[in-house]
């Protein structure tokens, strides 16, 4: 039997129909100053035109590269194949729309060498934040239970910045099988496999090192499923583009990033049998996140009329006390933002009024 040396890091790249992006993504990985890693391209192309495989073949002289063809899988299932293919002690999931900073893997090697952390998390920036320097001002230890608490509160800063979502982190490989054994589910699940990974590891109360380095950046003009979902007219128009379940556990049924993440949170709670946690889920925070998302969508080109009506009707289905509290909370939050002066007074006031339209119409609805 052939003896295969185990690399320290596995960089897995789940991809679908993005040959041009993938080419740049792989080049950035292979330029790393660190050398003890493998790259696994997991090709979920839908049209079998060979473009993704050609990217691999053009670079196949590099022995660190491996290729696996899947095809026809949902995003979560393809991510799961990718992490299960990894041989390294730690796994980095690199989305095909990301470029790793040239120094990232070397920095990870140093931080992970002592084996103290289950995961190390960095931040993802835009292309303008590419840097030849590895500089951070912050490192802090975060435990999974803190991230789960953040998720339940619907104040998602910690979940977003410290949650090990694969494409923003290196995670201990052994945890892929631990999640399956202890939770009885794959670590990558619908709707958002990156958030399901973070939530699974949080449910196991993993020890995580959060850093503020911008370790990877989005390719210029990169777009993903989240943007398609946000600007879609309805769920029907999204069918066939990517896979998602019925959102029966939520008061709104349309798919966007907020509803996808909320679905993953509630699903994880159910899996872990923490029924008491369901009672502490912050539904007011959930609606506030949805309202912000709707206003953002309008700035980007429009939150559809169909979805606007659904959101207003969902708000209206709550008690008047809840609707008044929602209105009051938005005023308090946006007044604080106004006083901080992060935006001009005029733009902040306009945003506040746009946000308040939704709870106001919800209060007026019968």
C-alpha positions, 0 to 999 in steps of 0.5 A: 500500500502506498504511504501518503504523507499527511499535509499539515493543511488541506485547502479545499475548493468547492466550485461550480461553473466558475472556471475563470474565478477558480483559475485566479483562486488556485493561483493565489493558493499556490503562491503561498510562502508556506509549503506543507499543504494540499489543494483539493478542487471539488468540481460540481460543474452542472454542464460538464464542459470541462472548464473546471477540470482544465484549470486543474490540468493546466496546473497539475504538475504541482503535486499538491493539487488533487481533483475530484468531480462531483456534479449535480450536488447541492452546495452543502453536499458539495462542501461536505464532499470537499471537507471529507476529501481533506487529508490535512490536520487542519482544513481551510475551505476556500470559496472559488470567489476568494483570494488567499493573502500570500502570507495566510497559510504561513501565519496559520501554520505558526498559530496552529502548530501548538495544537491549542485551538480547534479553529483560527478565524480571520476576516474576509475583505474586499479586493482593495484590502489585499496586503503583503503584510500580516498585521493584526491588532487583535487576537482573542479566544472565543468558545463555541457557547459564546457564538451560539449565544450570539446566534440566539440573540440575533446580534450576529457580530460574534457569529460573523466575525468569530464563527469558524465558517470554513472559508474564514478559518482553519478548523481541526480535521478530526472535528468533521467526524466528531460532528457526525458522531455527536450531532448525527449530521454532516458538518456542512448542511443547508441552507448556508454550509459555512454557517452550519459549520460554524454553528456545529462547532459552536454546539460542541463548544470548540476553542477558537482563536479570533483574529482581525487580520484580513486573511482573504479577499473577494475577487473583484465583481464576485457575487454569490447565492446570497446576492441572488437570493436577496434581489429575487422576486420570490422563492420560485424564481430561485428554484433550479439555481441552488437548493434550499428547504421549505422555511417552515420554522420561520414566520417569513418564507422567502429565502435571503441571507438572514432567513437562511442563517436563522433557519440554520440556527433553529435547525442546529438547536433542534439537532442538539435537542436544546429545546429550552434555547428555542424560547430564548431566540430573539425574534425581535432581533430577527425582524430587525435584521430582516428589515435592514436587509430589505432596506439594503436590497432597495439600495442595491436595486430593489426588494420585491413588492411580493417580499415587501408584502410578506414581511409587512404581513409577518410583522402584523401577525405579532401582538401590538406590544411586539410591533411597538417594541420593534419600532422603538428598538429601531429608533433607539439603535439608529439614534445611537448610530446618528450620535456616533456620526459614522454617516452624515446626519442626512443619510442616517436620518434617511436610513432611519425613516426607511427602516421605520416604514416596515414596522409602521406599515406592520402596525397599520396593517389589519 
